[in-house]
Amino acid sequence: MNQSNEDRKLQRILWRRGAEEPFRTYEPSTVTASAPYLATNCLQQLAEDQSKDFSLAPETLTNNCG
């Protein structure tokens, strides 16, 4: 998911290679999120998308993940 230019400043990263180096500023152009969060969301979306064929999947994932 791409961020708007206004949102990029909210995830600004300051970086420098060493204590004597000046800071550089980076603004990610994509959303940064933790891998477990993304994995859980993917599983929940898959369960919802496939609920017609696997009717117990949404309830099972909702009760056992995240």
N, CA, C and O atoms as CSV, one atom per row, in Angstrom:
chain,resi,resn,atom,element,x,y,z
A,1,MET,N,N,0.841,-1.160,0.000
A,1,MET,CA,C,0.000,0.000,0.000
A,1,MET,C,C,0.896,1.235,0.000
A,1,MET,O,O,1.777,1.368,0.849
A,2,ASN,N,N,0.675,2.108,-0.924
A,2,ASN,CA,C,1.460,3.336,-0.986
A,2,ASN,C,C,0.876,4.388,-0.064
A,2,ASN,O,O,-0.337,4.462,0.128
A,3,GLN,N,N,1.734,5.183,0.489
A,3,GLN,CA,C,1.316,6.251,1.385
A,3,GLN,C,C,1.187,7.547,0.612
A,3,GLN,O,O,1.821,7.733,-0.426
A,4,SER,N,N,0.356,8.444,1.129
A,4,SER,CA,C,0.303,9.777,0.551
A,4,SER,C,C,1.554,10.538,0.997
A,4,SER,O,O,2.201,10.172,1.979
A,5,ASN,N,N,1.873,11.573,0.278
A,5,ASN,CA,C,3.049,12.382,0.628
A,5,ASN,C,C,2.920,12.961,2.039
A,5,ASN,O,O,3.924,13.132,2.729
A,6,GLU,N,N,1.693,13.264,2.472
A,6,GLU,CA,C,1.482,13.816,3.808
A,6,GLU,C,C,1.811,12.795,4.893
A,6,GLU,O,O,2.308,13.166,5.956
A,7,ASP,N,N,1.541,11.515,4.639
A,7,ASP,CA,C,1.760,10.471,5.636
A,7,ASP,C,C,3.218,10.049,5.752
A,7,ASP,O,O,3.623,9.543,6.798
A,8,ARG,N,N,4.001,10.238,4.730
A,8,ARG,CA,C,5.392,9.774,4.739
A,8,ARG,C,C,6.199,10.386,5.870
A,8,ARG,O,O,7.050,9.718,6.457
A,9,LYS,N,N,5.943,11.641,6.178
A,9,LYS,CA,C,6.717,12.308,7.226
A,9,LYS,C,C,6.461,11.689,8.600
A,9,LYS,O,O,7.273,11.847,9.511
A,10,LEU,N,N,5.330,10.982,8.752
A,10,LEU,CA,C,5.003,10.361,10.034
A,10,LEU,C,C,5.863,9.134,10.327
A,10,LEU,O,O,5.948,8.692,11.473
A,11,GLN,N,N,6.497,8.586,9.296
A,11,GLN,CA,C,7.374,7.425,9.480
A,11,GLN,C,C,8.819,7.754,9.109
A,11,GLN,O,O,9.587,6.878,8.711
A,12,ARG,N,N,9.161,8.987,9.241
A,12,ARG,CA,C,10.504,9.443,8.893
A,12,ARG,C,C,11.563,8.670,9.669
A,12,ARG,O,O,11.418,8.420,10.866
A,13,ILE,N,N,12.620,8.300,8.974
A,13,ILE,CA,C,13.716,7.537,9.572
A,13,ILE,C,C,14.982,8.393,9.539
A,13,ILE,O,O,15.348,8.948,8.503
A,14,LEU,N,N,15.641,8.487,10.694
A,14,LEU,CA,C,16.939,9.157,10.760
A,14,LEU,C,C,18.007,8.079,10.775
A,14,LEU,O,O,17.903,7.106,11.523
A,15,TRP,N,N,19.034,8.248,9.953
A,15,TRP,CA,C,20.053,7.209,9.828
A,15,TRP,C,C,21.410,7.855,9.672
A,15,TRP,O,O,21.560,8.880,9.007
A,16,ARG,N,N,22.401,7.234,10.302
A,16,ARG,CA,C,23.782,7.627,10.049
A,16,ARG,C,C,24.660,6.399,10.225
A,16,ARG,O,O,24.343,5.505,11.010
A,17,ARG,N,N,25.751,6.360,9.501
A,17,ARG,CA,C,26.636,5.197,9.507
A,17,ARG,C,C,27.520,5.142,10.752
A,17,ARG,O,O,27.918,4.057,11.175
A,18,GLY,N,N,27.821,6.261,11.324
A,18,GLY,CA,C,28.680,6.298,12.505
A,18,GLY,C,C,28.431,7.566,13.297
A,18,GLY,O,O,27.737,8.476,12.843
A,19,ALA,N,N,29.010,7.612,14.495
A,19,ALA,CA,C,28.783,8.738,15.395
A,19,ALA,C,C,29.267,10.066,14.818
A,19,ALA,O,O,28.743,11.125,15.165
A,20,GLU,N,N,30.253,10.009,13.950
A,20,GLU,CA,C,30.808,11.233,13.375
A,20,GLU,C,C,30.096,11.674,12.096
A,20,GLU,O,O,30.338,12.776,11.604
A,21,GLU,N,N,29.237,10.839,11.565
A,21,GLU,CA,C,28.533,11.143,10.314
A,21,GLU,C,C,27.272,11.971,10.591
A,21,GLU,O,O,26.658,11.826,11.648
A,22,PRO,N,N,26.891,12.821,9.663
A,22,PRO,CA,C,25.629,13.552,9.830
A,22,PRO,C,C,24.435,12.609,9.605
A,22,PRO,O,O,24.549,11.603,8.905
A,23,PHE,N,N,23.313,12.948,10.200
A,23,PHE,CA,C,22.100,12.161,9.995
A,23,PHE,C,C,21.568,12.381,8.587
A,23,PHE,O,O,21.661,13.478,8.036
A,24,ARG,N,N,21.012,11.326,8.016
A,24,ARG,CA,C,20.275,11.419,6.756
A,24,ARG,C,C,18.818,11.118,7.083
A,24,ARG,O,O,18.532,10.335,7.989
A,25,THR,N,N,17.916,11.724,6.365
A,25,THR,CA,C,16.496,11.519,6.578
A,25,THR,C,C,15.913,10.734,5.409
A,25,THR,O,O,16.143,11.054,4.243
A,26,TYR,N,N,15.154,9.697,5.755
A,26,TYR,CA,C,14.465,8.888,4.748
A,26,TYR,C,C,12.978,8.878,5.069
A,26,TYR,O,O,12.582,8.848,6.235
A,27,GLU,N,N,12.168,8.902,4.032
A,27,GLU,CA,C,10.723,8.809,4.183
A,27,GLU,C,C,10.239,7.637,3.335
A,27,GLU,O,O,10.246,7.722,2.107
A,28,PRO,N,N,9.816,6.539,3.974
A,28,PRO,CA,C,9.387,5.356,3.230
A,28,PRO,C,C,8.210,5.666,2.304
A,28,PRO,O,O,7.335,6.466,2.634
A,29,SER,N,N,8.207,5.023,1.151
A,29,SER,CA,C,7.090,5.197,0.218
A,29,SER,C,C,6.082,4.055,0.336
A,29,SER,O,O,5.088,4.020,-0.390
A,30,THR,N,N,6.341,3.128,1.248
A,30,THR,CA,C,5.407,2.038,1.503
A,30,THR,C,C,5.112,1.977,2.996
A,30,THR,O,O,5.849,2.524,3.816
A,31,VAL,N,N,4.036,1.311,3.323
A,31,VAL,CA,C,3.660,1.157,4.720
A,31,VAL,C,C,4.603,0.168,5.381
A,31,VAL,O,O,4.885,-0.895,4.830
A,32,THR,N,N,5.082,0.515,6.545
A,32,THR,CA,C,5.911,-0.415,7.296
A,32,THR,C,C,5.063,-0.987,8.425
A,32,THR,O,O,4.444,-0.247,9.189
A,33,ALA,N,N,5.045,-2.294,8.518
A,33,ALA,CA,C,4.283,-2.974,9.571
A,33,ALA,C,C,5.020,-4.252,9.942
A,33,ALA,O,O,5.860,-4.744,9.189
A,34,SER,N,N,4.698,-4.766,11.087
A,34,SER,CA,C,5.379,-5.977,11.543
A,34,SER,C,C,4.886,-7.195,10.764
A,34,SER,O,O,3.725,-7.259,10.361
A,35,ALA,N,N,5.778,-8.151,10.560
A,35,ALA,CA,C,5.453,-9.370,9.817
A,35,ALA,C,C,4.323,-10.167,10.475
A,35,ALA,O,O,3.444,-10.640,9.755
A,36,PRO,N,N,4.295,-10.344,11.805
A,36,PRO,CA,C,3.185,-11.094,12.393
A,36,PRO,C,C,1.820,-10.442,12.133
A,36,PRO,O,O,0.831,-11.132,11.888
A,37,TYR,N,N,1.781,-9.130,12.187
A,37,TYR,CA,C,0.534,-8.420,11.910
A,37,TYR,C,C,0.082,-8.685,10.475
A,37,TYR,O,O,-1.084,-8.998,10.236
A,38,LEU,N,N,1.004,-8.559,9.526
A,38,LEU,CA,C,0.658,-8.791,8.121
A,38,LEU,C,C,0.242,-10.235,7.882
A,38,LEU,O,O,-0.706,-10.481,7.137
A,39,ALA,N,N,0.923,-11.191,8.493
A,39,ALA,CA,C,0.581,-12.604,8.318
A,39,ALA,C,C,-0.812,-12.896,8.856
A,39,ALA,O,O,-1.592,-13.597,8.211
A,40,THR,N,N,-1.131,-12.366,10.029
A,40,THR,CA,C,-2.460,-12.577,10.613
A,40,THR,C,C,-3.538,-11.967,9.740
A,40,THR,O,O,-4.579,-12.584,9.516
A,41,ASN,N,N,-3.302,-10.761,9.246
A,41,ASN,CA,C,-4.283,-10.127,8.364
A,41,ASN,C,C,-4.488,-10.924,7.080
A,41,ASN,O,O,-5.614,-11.053,6.600
A,42,CYS,N,N,-3.410,-11.455,6.526
A,42,CYS,CA,C,-3.514,-12.266,5.307
A,42,CYS,C,C,-4.354,-13.514,5.562
A,42,CYS,O,O,-5.205,-13.870,4.748
A,43,LEU,N,N,-4.117,-14.172,6.684
A,43,LEU,CA,C,-4.893,-15.368,7.017
A,43,LEU,C,C,-6.373,-15.041,7.203
A,43,LEU,O,O,-7.238,-15.773,6.723
A,44,GLN,N,N,-6.657,-13.958,7.889
A,44,GLN,CA,C,-8.050,-13.573,8.109
A,44,GLN,C,C,-8.744,-13.206,6.804
A,44,GLN,O,O,-9.909,-13.551,6.602
A,45,GLN,N,N,-8.044,-12.513,5.923
A,45,GLN,CA,C,-8.636,-12.155,4.630
A,45,GLN,C,C,-8.866,-13.396,3.782
A,45,GLN,O,O,-9.904,-13.521,3.132
A,46,LEU,N,N,-7.917,-14.306,3.785
A,46,LEU,CA,C,-8.058,-15.557,3.034
A,46,LEU,C,C,-9.255,-16.359,3.550
A,46,LEU,O,O,-10.036,-16.896,2.765
A,47,ALA,N,N,-9.390,-16.435,4.866
A,47,ALA,CA,C,-10.521,-17.162,5.448
A,47,ALA,C,C,-11.846,-16.527,5.039
A,47,ALA,O,O,-12.808,-17.227,4.722
A,48,GLU,N,N,-11.888,-15.201,5.049
A,48,GLU,CA,C,-13.107,-14.504,4.637
A,48,GLU,C,C,-13.399,-14.739,3.158
A,48,GLU,O,O,-14.539,-15.007,2.777
A,49,ASP,N,N,-12.366,-14.639,2.333
A,49,ASP,CA,C,-12.538,-14.818,0.890
A,49,ASP,C,C,-12.987,-16.235,0.538
A,49,ASP,O,O,-13.730,-16.432,-0.424
A,50,GLN,N,N,-12.538,-17.218,1.314
A,50,GLN,CA,C,-12.830,-18.617,1.015
A,50,GLN,C,C,-13.939,-19.191,1.902
A,50,GLN,O,O,-14.134,-20.406,1.929
A,51,SER,N,N,-14.655,-18.348,2.616
A,51,SER,CA,C,-15.649,-18.834,3.574
A,51,SER,C,C,-16.774,-19.633,2.914
A,51,SER,O,O,-17.401,-20.464,3.569
A,52,LYS,N,N,-17.031,-19.398,1.650
A,52,LYS,CA,C,-18.072,-20.164,0.945
A,52,LYS,C,C,-17.687,-21.641,0.884
A,52,LYS,O,O,-18.538,-22.508,1.084
A,53,ASP,N,N,-16.428,-21.934,0.614
A,53,ASP,CA,C,-15.950,-23.318,0.504
A,53,ASP,C,C,-15.479,-23.894,1.834
A,53,ASP,O,O,-15.494,-25.109,2.027
A,54,PHE,N,N,-15.058,-23.020,2.754
A,54,PHE,CA,C,-14.526,-23.472,4.045
A,54,PHE,C,C,-15.236,-22.690,5.149
A,54,PHE,O,O,-14.687,-21.724,5.678
A,55,SER,N,N,-16.424,-23.095,5.487
A,55,SER,CA,C,-17.297,-22.309,6.364
A,55,SER,C,C,-16.773,-22.134,7.787
A,55,SER,O,O,-17.152,-21.176,8.460
A,56,LEU,N,N,-15.922,-23.024,8.258
A,56,LEU,CA,C,-15.398,-22.899,9.630
A,56,LEU,C,C,-14.142,-22.023,9.705
A,56,LEU,O,O,-13.716,-21.641,10.796
A,57,ALA,N,N,-13.565,-21.712,8.579
A,57,ALA,CA,C,-12.293,-20.966,8.575
A,57,ALA,C,C,-12.373,-19.600,9.239
A,57,ALA,O,O,-11.524,-19.308,10.081
A,58,PRO,N,N,-13.347,-18.735,8.913
A,58,PRO,CA,C,-13.354,-17.406,9.545
A,58,PRO,C,C,-13.455,-17.472,11.071
A,58,PRO,O,O,-12.723,-16.767,11.766
A,59,GLU,N,N,-14.344,-18.300,11.594
A,59,GLU,CA,C,-14.507,-18.402,13.038
A,59,GLU,C,C,-13.261,-18.993,13.694
A,59,GLU,O,O,-12.836,-18.533,14.754
A,60,THR,N,N,-12.675,-20.013,13.065
A,60,THR,CA,C,-11.494,-20.650,13.611
A,60,THR,C,C,-10.337,-19.663,13.701
A,60,THR,O,O,-9.666,-19.584,14.730
A,61,LEU,N,N,-10.100,-18.915,12.633
A,61,LEU,CA,C,-8.992,-17.951,12.654
A,61,LEU,C,C,-9.268,-16.787,13.607
A,61,LEU,O,O,-8.361,-16.310,14.288
A,62,THR,N,N,-10.509,-16.338,13.652
A,62,THR,CA,C,-10.843,-15.240,14.541
A,62,THR,C,C,-10.618,-15.633,16.004
A,62,THR,O,O,-10.145,-14.823,16.801
A,63,ASN,N,N,-10.952,-16.854,16.346
A,63,ASN,CA,C,-10.821,-17.307,17.730
A,63,ASN,C,C,-9.410,-17.762,18.097
A,63,ASN,O,O,-9.090,-17.858,19.282
A,64,ASN,N,N,-8.566,-18.043,17.113
A,64,ASN,CA,C,-7.264,-18.629,17.398
A,64,ASN,C,C,-6.069,-17.819,16.908
A,64,ASN,O,O,-4.929,-18.213,17.155
A,65,CYS,N,N,-6.288,-16.725,16.236
A,65,CYS,CA,C,-5.188,-15.888,15.738
A,65,CYS,C,C,-5.426,-14.450,16.151
A,65,CYS,O,O,-6.553,-13.956,16.151
A,66,GLY,N,N,-4.325,-13.791,16.504
A,66,GLY,CA,C,-4.374,-12.364,16.782
A,66,GLY,C,C,-5.228,-12.031,17.877
A,66,GLY,O,O,-5.362,-10.857,18.221
